[in-house]
Amino acid sequence: ADYLDNGNNKMAIQQADKLLKKHKDLHCAKVLKAIGLQRTGKQDEAYALAQEVAALEPTDDNSLQALTILYREMHRPELVTKLYEAAVKKVPNSEEYHSHLFMAYARVGEYKKMQQAGMALYKIVPKNPYYFWSVMSLIMQSISAQDENLSKTMFLPLAERMVEKMVKEDKIEAEAEVELYYMILERLEKYKEALDVVRGKLGEKLTSELQSRENKCMAMYKKLHRWPECNALARRLLLKNSDDWQFYITYFDSVFQLIDESWTPPAEEEHSLEGEVHCSIEQAVQFIEERITEESKSSRPLRGPYLAKLELIRRLRHRGCNDEYKLGDPEELMFQYFRKFGDKPCCFTDLKVFVDLLPPSQYTKFIRQLLGVIPLAGAAENEVALPGDIKALQQHLCVVQLSRLLGLYHAMEKKQKLAVVRELMLRYRHGLEFGKSCLKTELQFSDYYCLLAVHLLLDLWLEGEEAAVWRCLTLLEEGLSHSPSNAQFKLLLIRIYCRLGAFEPVSELYSSLDAKHIQHDTIGYLLTRYAGSLGHYAAASQSCNFALRFFHSNQKDTSEYIIQAYKYGAFEKIPEFIAFRNRLNSSLHFAQVRTERMLLDLLLEANISTSLEESIKSMSLSPEEDDIPWKDLRDNRDLTVLFSWDPKDRDISEEHRKLSLEEETLWLQIRSLTLRLVSGLPTLGHTVQPKNSEKTAENGVSSKIDTIRALLQQLEAAVDSGKKFLEQKIQYPVLGPPPTRMAGFFSNGSCQCQTSLFYLVSDIYELDTNGLEDSAEIQERIGNSFKSLVERLTDLFNKCKGDLIEVRDGTLKTHPNLLENLVFFVETISIALWVSSYCDSVLRPFKSNLQKKKKKKKESSVAMPPVFTHFLDYVTELQTLTSNVIDHIKGLEIILTALKLEELSLKDTLHLQEEKKFTKTVQGKVQSSYHHSVQEIGELLKKRLDTIKKLKI
């Protein structure tokens, strides 16, 4: 066991063998040996050895524990349940084995058996937790039941009765048990009963979370539409803590609900269960004013009351009241708020919500008014006035962010924008002085100045100013050198490098972000979208692996979380964990990465290092199976991960999200169908007796071709939907979701090539079943397909020609679309070769049969059917075309190596010396990345060229 813990698996196996020589039947030694075998990659031997021991139904703790570890490593949790079922039969009174059995069921989600195991445990040892494990398993059955009705009429009422029994017998001990009761009542929509539980004696146990009882009461009042109670409770909680924003929202919601229902308090008794109720605007206004007066006396400044006043103004305006209630002018209130909180980073985000209360005509005046109260050190006539301390810097930064949000920068001319960029960078560099003592992991106080300058330059780039984008990269790299942990700098660099077609610097940036856990799903798209499409195949495999490792471990991890939740009685978390797991399993990004990863593996290996058939077998792919949950696909991408200070009309909208999801799903359909069609090629193997239709139906191959033809129709439909979608010519904001590769796939002709290749498969299959004798028409059709394919592939190659990086008017311009076209070309030619090797497998037997006939008849004049010449010509032309592309790529390599970038940066003398250094780095990175892309594409094509040479019949 020690050897296993230290990772020395071979020694562990040797030691186990020694022991087994002396004691033949030592179960535990066998299992430990099996673990060693499993870890050294001998899975089958390990499994056989484990099953030997399991068949003996061991009951000693060591063997059971060791087998559990082994099965977990094999990802076979269902075997653990069988193990403990046997152990419990032999030792029926063991509390330990029963609880292990319960947890084993929990790992595989067998809720019915969990319920029974929980009750069996309670009978052996009457402890409350075991009883409630059983109750929770009922709730889980109700959640997982497909039939809503069943869960409301059977599982939940049964759970409710079980808890009521304990309540009547006064056996409720822990908070978790009350939580569980509440959860059942809430799911049964018995809100009144749930409220009584929380307000009653049992509710006193709810102590672990702050305001746990109050929050639960509030939730039930809302469900029951008891607005007087909502209002009174919110009022009471705000008197305790006037900074708790959620209760202001509830307070306002309930006041306006009561006004709309014209509710009046009863004359005699209490207003409500929770005390006094406010049911008029006057009362609300007075209440908020009182909170502000109180705040001015408090030792710590509170933001809540001031923001609540702005919120109330906004709500009144929505209802068509202007200033009848004398709440004051929003502009003045925001100005006062800035004076009080302007030196806090949250000031901008607080005010951002309320800027629509300002009339556009007042924007410039408002910003001037704010600038007027910032203590900036006086400067000479033409110099920039700079802040003297961090507080003044924060205030100034807040104003700059507001100016961007109000669109003042967007309205400027190019010259003004460049002047602002210069000023912001000056302020950024000056601000670095305040952060000299910052640790490497801390952000510099002035980082946002640099980020805002980059946003302005991005505007200029989108307006056609090519040099601006290089300046963006330069400033971001400079910013990153001073603030190496700034994720915003890294994310923006990733986006811009990818837009320029340079993937090499991106993988390093992404790994330095140190994305954790769920982030592989929420921001992973920034990496995986561009990895394969820019020709960095090795990096692409790696980035897919990152993501897939997370998704696969999620399965295992979630069951561990669930088990912990049972152990510690955190019942309300269990449904959340399950929902989390489902959400990840049906993640759009997971499906995309799975599909792209398999296509990439085939591209790099199939028919190069292993045969296409073996590659497909090792991925356990089959054309009939589709493992993507199309109906439940969840878009978990975080599309607002990049900070943006753009006004609403320029920012990413709900509409953009919807369109992006639609586009991603269409592209995933096309990719997934392509993968399934390719995986169908080896199934059409040569097993068909010509012209004997009954037999073909039996041996199942004819159904395979039907599968392929059906998939081909689906692919055509998906392509049509894709084309329709692209007709809308959607432009996402520059920091919004990146578009898919679909547009390029259609416009460069790859799509037509790939579909016609799959149609060719269908024709070749027909030739295979009909034989050569009377198939002149099919042969001619195949010949024409070959010709048009070569023409299409040549067209596709022509769309790859041109310089990848060119120097124009002293600035660099990259052409990422040419690179993407080259990558599509490599993929399309690979599919062409897989289809050709299928043609080859069909034509070879025909040829050898003909040659046998020839020998028999001893005639030299048996005519060769035309299909052979067609195929030979086609293969020769493919070979020539591929050689031409390889030569073209060599040419690109030479040009890229010869590009002298030093001369470029010297032309623009405006840049500081400091900036020049970074400009050089950035251009070098882009150049090197393109060079690598071209090298990797060239290498792969050479390997493909070798496979073409083997195709001569």
Secondary structure, DSSP 8 states (H G I E B T S, - for coil): -HHHHTT-HHHHHHHHHHHHHH-TT-HHHHHHHHHHHHHTT-HHHHHHHHHHHHHT---SHHHHHHHHHHHHHTT-HHHHHHHHHHHHHHSTT-HHHHHHHHHHHHHHT-HHHHHHHHHHHHHHS--HHHHHHHHHHHHHHHHH-S-HHHIIIIIHHHHHHHHHHHHHTT---SHHHHHHHHHHHHHTT-HHHHHHHHHSSGGGG--SSTTHHHHHHHHHHHHTT-HHHHHHHHHHHHHH-TT-HHHHHHHHHHHHHHHHTT----SSS-SSTTS----SHHHHHHHHHHHHHHHHHSSS--SHHHHHHHHHHHHHHHTT--STT----HHHHHHHHHHHHTTSTHHHHHHHTTGGGS-GGGHHHHHHHHHHTS-EE---TTS--EESSHHHHHHHHHHHHHHHHTTTTTTS-HHHHHHHHHHHHHHHHHHGGGGTT--TTS--TTHHHHHHHHHHHHHHHHTT-HHHHHHHHHHHHHHHHH-TT-HHHHHHHHHHHHHTT--HHHHHHHHHHT--TTHHHHTTHHHHHHHGGGT-HHHHHHHHHHHHHHHHHHHHHHHHHHHHHHHHT-TTHHHHHHHHHHHHHTBHHHHHHHHHHHHHHHHHHBTTTB-HHHHHHHTT--TT-----GGG-B----TT-S-----GGGS--HHHHHHHHHHHHHHHHHHHHHHHHHHHGGGG-S---TT-HHHHHHTTHHHHHHHHHHHHHHHHHHHHHHHHHHTT-----TTS----SHHHHHHTSHHHHHHHHHHHHHHHHHHHHH-STT-HHHHHHHHHHHHHHHHHHHHHHHTT-S-SEEEETTEEEE-HHHHHHHHHHHHHHHHHHHHHHHHHHHHHHHHHHHHHHHHHHT-S-----HHHHHHHHHHHHHHHHHHHHHHHHHHHHHHHHH---HHHHHH-TTS-HHHHHHHHHHHHHHHHHHHHHHHHHHHHHHHHHHHHHTT--
